[in-house]
Amino acid sequence: MKAETNVRTTAIDSVALAVIVASLIAVTPTLRGLEQSTPDATLAISGDVSSPLTVSAREIKTMPRTTVTVSEEGRDVKYEGVLVGELLKRAGAPTGRDMTGAAVATYVVASAKDGYRAVFSLAELDPGFTSNDVIVADTVDGKPLFDYQGPLRIVAPHDKRGARSVRMLQKIEVVRLPK
């Protein structure tokens, strides 16, 4: 009788362990959304540029950094990253003194992994044209962005609403309006 009890207890323990493991497997994707991202993603910059490029999140960490502060839900949040204008300059988009004529009629589309897109004028992203510090952020309050935000995100600190702060940023495309 005692051996039979031990077998039943072992069987119940095995079932309980299986339920716990199954629960952990089911919850893991949800937990991943809360984890902080790893910097292995890339950002493609293409379109009407002379040198299309793809940069990794790791490469972005080595570029000149800018910190911006945004008010989110009543508290100030600090994002750090690279000016979009710097990335566009590296890709050969018109910037600085070249920001005249047709270049002023050029726009930039920022696209996310989930298909979300936002549009900026090329001029508003050029630090030589405006003081609008729009960045590709990779940290928030000194820590990597959470998976649901990143690993890269556009942050437009002077926008009154965050609708153009594209999360999970994957692509920036420069588009020149036809004549």
C-alpha positions in Angstrom: 0.0 0.0 0.0 2.8 2.4 0.9 4.5 1.9 -2.6 1.2 2.6 -4.2 0.9 5.9 -2.3 4.4 6.9 -3.3 3.6 6.2 -7.0 0.4 8.3 -6.8 2.3 11.2 -5.0 5.0 11.0 -7.7 2.4 11.1 -10.4 0.7 14.1 -8.8 4.0 15.8 -8.4 4.8 15.2 -12.1 1.4 16.6 -13.2 1.9 19.7 -11.0 5.4 20.2 -12.4 4.0 19.9 -16.0 1.3 22.5 -15.2 3.9 24.9 -13.8 6.2 24.4 -16.8 3.3 24.9 -19.2 2.2 28.0 -17.4 5.8 29.5 -17.6 6.0 28.7 -21.3 2.6 30.4 -21.9 3.6 33.5 -19.9 7.1 33.9 -21.4 5.9 36.0 -24.5 4.1 38.4 -22.2 7.2 38.7 -20.0 9.4 39.3 -23.1 7.3 42.4 -23.8 8.4 43.8 -20.4 12.1 42.9 -20.7 14.5 45.5 -21.8 15.5 45.0 -25.4 18.8 43.7 -26.7 20.6 45.9 -29.2 20.7 43.5 -32.2 18.2 45.3 -34.5 19.1 47.3 -37.5 17.8 50.6 -39.0 17.7 51.0 -42.7 18.0 54.5 -44.2 17.1 54.6 -47.8 15.3 56.6 -50.6 16.5 59.8 -52.0 20.0 59.6 -50.4 23.4 59.2 -52.0 24.6 56.5 -49.7 21.8 54.3 -48.4 22.9 52.6 -45.2 21.9 50.1 -42.5 23.1 50.7 -39.0 22.8 48.3 -36.1 21.6 49.3 -32.6 25.2 48.6 -31.4 26.6 51.1 -34.0 24.1 53.7 -32.9 25.6 53.5 -29.4 29.0 54.6 -30.8 27.7 57.8 -32.6 27.4 61.3 -31.1 24.7 61.2 -28.5 21.9 63.6 -27.7 19.5 63.5 -24.6 16.0 64.9 -24.8 13.4 65.2 -22.1 9.7 64.4 -22.8 6.8 64.7 -20.4 4.9 61.3 -20.3 1.9 60.8 -18.1 2.9 63.7 -15.9 6.5 62.9 -15.4 9.7 63.8 -17.2 11.4 61.0 -19.1 14.9 61.2 -20.5 15.6 59.6 -23.9 19.1 59.3 -25.3 20.2 58.5 -28.8 21.4 59.9 -32.1 19.9 62.9 -33.9 17.9 61.7 -37.0 19.7 64.5 -38.9 23.1 62.9 -38.1 21.9 59.6 -39.5 20.4 61.3 -42.6 23.7 63.2 -43.1 25.7 59.9 -43.0 23.3 58.5 -45.6 23.9 61.5 -47.9 20.6 63.3 -47.5 20.8 67.1 -48.2 21.6 68.9 -45.0 23.2 72.2 -43.9 23.8 74.5 -46.8 22.3 72.0 -49.2 18.9 72.5 -47.5 17.5 74.8 -50.2 15.2 74.5 -53.3 13.9 70.9 -53.9 15.5 69.7 -50.7 13.0 71.8 -48.7 10.2 69.9 -50.5 11.5 66.5 -49.2 10.0 64.4 -46.5 11.0 61.5 -44.3 8.9 58.5 -43.5 9.8 56.6 -40.3 8.4 53.1 -40.3 8.0 50.6 -37.4 8.1 46.8 -37.3 4.3 46.7 -36.9 3.7 48.9 -39.9 3.1 52.1 -38.1 4.5 55.2 -39.9 5.0 58.9 -39.3 6.1 61.7 -41.6 8.6 64.5 -40.9 9.8 67.2 -43.3 13.5 66.8 -44.1 14.1 70.4 -43.0 12.7 69.9 -39.5 15.3 67.0 -39.0 18.3 69.1 -40.0 20.0 70.7 -37.0 21.4 73.3 -39.4 17.9 74.3 -40.3 16.0 74.1 -37.0 16.7 73.3 -33.3 14.2 70.5 -33.3 16.1 67.6 -31.6 14.3 64.6 -33.1 16.4 61.5 -32.2 16.6 57.8 -32.7 16.6 56.8 -29.1 18.0 53.5 -27.7 17.7 54.3 -24.0 15.1 55.7 -21.6 16.2 57.0 -18.2 19.6 55.5 -18.7 18.4 52.0 -19.5 17.7 50.2 -22.8 14.2 50.6 -24.2 11.7 48.0 -23.4 10.8 45.5 -26.1 7.5 47.1 -26.7 9.3 50.4 -27.4 12.5 49.4 -29.2 15.3 48.6 -29.4 15.1 51.8 -31.4 12.5 54.6 -31.3 12.0 58.0 -32.9 11.4 60.6 -30.2 10.2 64.1 -31.2 10.5 66.0 -28.0 8.8 69.2 -29.2 5.6 67.5 -30.4 2.7 68.2 -28.0 1.5 64.6 -28.6 3.7 61.5 -29.0 2.0 60.3 -32.2 5.2 60.6 -34.2 7.3 58.8 -31.7 7.6 55.7 -33.7 8.4 52.6 -31.6 10.1 49.5 -32.9 11.7 51.7 -35.6 13.1 49.7 -38.6 13.3 52.1 -41.5 13.8 55.7 -42.4 13.0 56.6 -46.0 13.8 60.0 -47.6 11.2 61.0 -50.3 11.7 64.0 -52.6 8.4 65.5 -54.0 8.3 65.5 -57.8 8.4 68.9 -59.6 
